[in-house]
Amino acid sequence: EGRFRADLFYRLEIFPIELPPLRDRASDLPSLARHLLERICRRLGRAAPRLTTTAEALLGEHPWPGNVRELANLLERAAIVIEGPRLDASDLEPLLRPRSAPSEVEALRQALRQSDGDKQAAAEALGISYRTLQRRIVAHDLEGFPKYRS
């Protein structure tokens, strides 16, 4: 059912462990990053690059909303992409930039295409009201779309 077993919950509840978010443990970041990078590179069958002090400083400035999982994902992407014996801030900066979501205009066009111009279906697919969809169509000058596909 995807639910947590009650007996296991009560066993684990005996000694609760509170772990502050990664953003509050900046002093732990360098050693944690080195450990994760070594583990990732060992799994990938390659030598782990050395984190430079500028890379460590950059990691300390990031807010880490995804905590350790976000850090591990970043380091895995870096281990795959970066070649060479060191991992510098300039290597990490592009990987830390948020990936841009499709623009609102593109999302509107895609929803209208997929619904064959049925605005009610497009609004439902986007999770917005029909009225909101109408306002956005006018605001982005998409009236008549998909008839006039670009």
URZILIN-V723686 format. One record per residue. N is the residue number from 1. RES is the residue in one letter. SS is DSSP state (H for helix, E for strand, - for the rest). OMEGA is omega in degrees with one decimal (* if undefined). Layout:
BEGIN
((N RES SS OMEGA) (N RES SS OMEGA))
END
This chain:
BEGIN
((1 E - -179.3) (2 G - 179.4) (3 R - 179.7) (4 F - 179.9) (5 R - -176.9) (6 A H -177.9) (7 D H 177.8) (8 L H 178.0) (9 F H -178.0) (10 Y H 175.7) (11 R H -178.8) (12 L H -176.8) (13 E H -178.8) (14 I H -176.8) (15 F H -179.0) (16 P - 178.8) (17 I - 176.7) (18 E - -179.3) (19 L - -179.4) (20 P - 179.2) (21 P - -177.2) (22 L H -179.4) (23 R H 178.8) (24 D H -178.7) (25 R - -176.4) (26 A H -179.3) (27 S H 178.4) (28 D H -172.7) (29 L H -177.4) (30 P H -178.1) (31 S H 177.8) (32 L H 179.4) (33 A H 178.3) (34 R H -179.7) (35 H H -179.5) (36 L H -179.4) (37 L H 177.3) (38 E H 179.9) (39 R H 179.7) (40 I H -178.5) (41 C H 176.3) (42 R H 178.5) (43 R H 179.6) (44 L H 178.5) (45 G - 178.5) (46 R - 179.3) (47 A - 179.8) (48 A - 176.0) (49 P - 178.6) (50 R E 176.1) (51 L E 177.6) (52 T - 179.1) (53 T H 177.6) (54 T H 176.3) (55 A H 178.5) (56 E H 178.9) (57 A H 178.6) (58 L H 178.2) (59 L H 179.7) (60 G H -179.6) (61 E H -176.7) (62 H - -177.4) (63 P - 177.5) (64 W - 177.5) (65 P - 178.7) (66 G - 177.7) (67 N H -173.6) (68 V H 179.5) (69 R H 177.9) (70 E H 177.9) (71 L H -179.9) (72 A H 178.9) (73 N H 177.8) (74 L H -178.0) (75 L H 176.9) (76 E H 176.3) (77 R H 179.6) (78 A H -178.9) (79 A H 180.0) (80 I H -172.4) (81 V H -172.0) (82 I - 174.0) (83 E - 178.3) (84 G - -172.6) (85 P - -179.3) (86 R E 178.6) (87 L E -173.3) (88 D - 178.3) (89 A H -179.7) (90 S H 175.7) (91 D H -175.1) (92 L H -175.3) (93 E H 179.7) (94 P H -179.3) (95 L H 179.4) (96 L H 179.8) (97 R - 178.5) (98 P - 176.7) (99 R - -176.7) (100 S - 176.0) (101 A - 178.0) (102 P - -178.8) (103 S - 179.6) (104 E H -179.7) (105 V H 179.8) (106 E H 178.7) (107 A H 177.9) (108 L H 179.6) (109 R H -178.8) (110 Q H -179.9) (111 A H 179.1) (112 L H 176.4) (113 R H -176.3) (114 Q H 179.7) (115 S - -177.1) (116 D - 177.1) (117 G - 178.2) (118 D - -173.6) (119 K H 178.7) (120 Q H 178.9) (121 A H 178.8) (122 A H 178.6) (123 A H 178.8) (124 E H 179.6) (125 A H -179.9) (126 L H -179.4) (127 G - 178.5) (128 I - 179.1) (129 S - 177.7) (130 Y H -179.3) (131 R H 177.7) (132 T H 177.7) (133 L H 179.9) (134 Q H 179.9) (135 R H -178.6) (136 R H 176.5) (137 I H 178.9) (138 V H -177.7) (139 A H -177.9) (140 H - 177.3) (141 D - -180.0) (142 L - 179.1) (143 E - -177.5) (144 G - 177.3) (145 F - 14.2) (146 P - -180.0) (147 K - 179.7) (148 Y - -177.6) (149 R - 178.3) (150 S - *))
END
